[in-house]
Amino acid sequence: MWGCHSMEQDNEDHGLISEYWILAFTSPTKTESVIYRQFLATDYYDAYDKVLTFAEKTFNKVIWFKEKRKCGLDLGNRVLPDLEHICTFCNKEFNLLEPVRCGYNSNQKTCNAEFCSFNCKDEHFYLMHIKRNSNIL
């Protein structure tokens, strides 16, 4: 059936397994600091395509990318932000260096939602943490 399954399902059907890769890059405005991000890819060509697409969209300078398991203990054990984020509120894909996080704490639980803008964060905060908690649905 056409259009009924995702690329990840295609990869699973063909026995391809995604693994984490790490990208090191610099911002066009801050070339002295190296930024690290992780992403999933099935092989070198898939990783290359994702890195090239990211670099073209954001104008960042790619220094290197390789499989996370081959990066040694320092980078291999670090928890890194994802290369591309999806806004929890509007579902748009975005490539900010640091996404806007909710961080709301309630009963020892922290909201881990990430947003593309403060507007989306404010809307989420009102709907999920104020309106829902006040039972005014």
C-alpha positions in Angstrom: 0.0 0.0 0.0 1.5 3.3 -1.1 1.9 6.0 1.5 0.8 3.9 4.5 4.1 3.5 6.2 7.1 5.6 7.1 10.7 5.6 6.0 11.6 4.0 9.4 9.2 1.1 8.7 10.8 0.7 5.3 14.2 0.5 6.9 12.9 -2.1 9.4 11.4 -4.1 6.5 14.7 -4.2 4.7 16.7 -5.1 7.9 18.4 -1.7 8.2 19.1 -0.5 11.7 19.4 3.1 12.7 22.2 4.1 15.0 23.3 7.4 16.5 25.8 9.6 14.8 27.4 12.8 16.1 27.9 16.0 14.1 30.5 18.6 15.1 29.9 22.0 13.6 30.4 25.7 14.1 27.9 28.5 13.9 28.5 31.1 11.1 28.6 33.8 13.7 30.6 32.0 16.4 33.4 30.0 14.7 35.5 29.6 17.8 33.1 27.2 19.6 32.3 23.7 18.4 28.7 22.5 18.8 27.8 18.8 18.9 24.5 17.2 18.0 23.3 13.7 17.5 21.0 12.1 15.0 19.8 8.7 13.8 21.0 7.3 10.4 21.1 3.8 8.9 24.5 4.2 7.1 27.1 6.6 6.0 25.1 7.9 3.0 22.0 8.5 5.1 24.1 10.3 7.6 25.9 12.3 4.9 22.5 13.4 3.4 21.2 14.5 6.8 24.4 16.5 7.6 24.4 18.1 4.2 20.7 19.1 4.4 21.3 20.5 7.9 24.3 22.5 6.8 22.4 23.9 3.8 19.4 24.9 5.9 21.3 26.6 8.7 24.5 27.8 7.0 26.6 26.1 9.7 30.1 24.9 8.9 30.5 21.1 9.3 33.7 20.0 11.0 33.1 16.3 11.1 30.5 13.6 11.7 30.8 9.9 12.6 29.1 7.1 14.4 28.6 7.8 18.1 30.0 4.4 19.0 33.3 5.3 17.4 33.6 8.7 19.2 35.3 7.4 22.3 34.0 7.6 25.9 34.0 11.4 26.2 31.4 12.0 23.4 30.0 8.5 23.3 28.6 8.7 26.8 27.4 12.3 26.6 23.7 13.1 26.2 23.6 15.4 23.3 20.7 17.4 21.8 19.1 16.1 18.6 20.2 17.6 15.3 16.6 18.6 14.4 13.8 19.2 16.8 10.0 19.0 16.4 8.0 21.6 18.2 5.8 20.0 20.8 3.1 22.6 20.2 2.9 23.3 16.4 4.7 20.2 15.2 7.1 22.2 12.9 10.6 20.9 12.4 13.2 23.5 13.5 17.0 23.8 13.7 17.7 26.2 16.5 21.0 25.8 18.4 19.1 25.5 21.7 15.3 24.8 21.6 13.0 26.6 24.0 12.2 24.2 26.9 9.2 24.2 29.1 10.8 22.9 32.3 7.6 23.2 34.4 7.9 21.2 37.6 4.9 19.5 39.3 5.0 16.7 41.9 8.6 15.7 41.1 7.8 15.6 37.4 9.4 17.9 34.9 7.8 18.8 31.6 10.4 18.0 28.9 8.6 19.6 26.0 10.6 21.6 23.5 9.4 24.5 21.3 10.5 26.5 18.3 9.5 29.8 19.9 8.4 31.4 23.1 5.0 31.9 21.7 4.5 28.1 21.3 5.9 27.6 24.8 3.4 30.2 26.2 0.5 28.5 24.5 1.6 25.1 25.7 2.1 26.4 29.2 -1.3 27.9 29.4 -3.1 24.8 27.9 -1.2 22.1 29.6 -0.1 23.5 33.0 -2.6 26.2 33.8 -5.9 25.4 32.2 -5.6 21.6 32.6 -4.5 21.9 36.3 -7.4 24.3 37.1 -10.0 21.9 35.7 -11.6 24.5 33.5 -11.9 22.3 30.4 
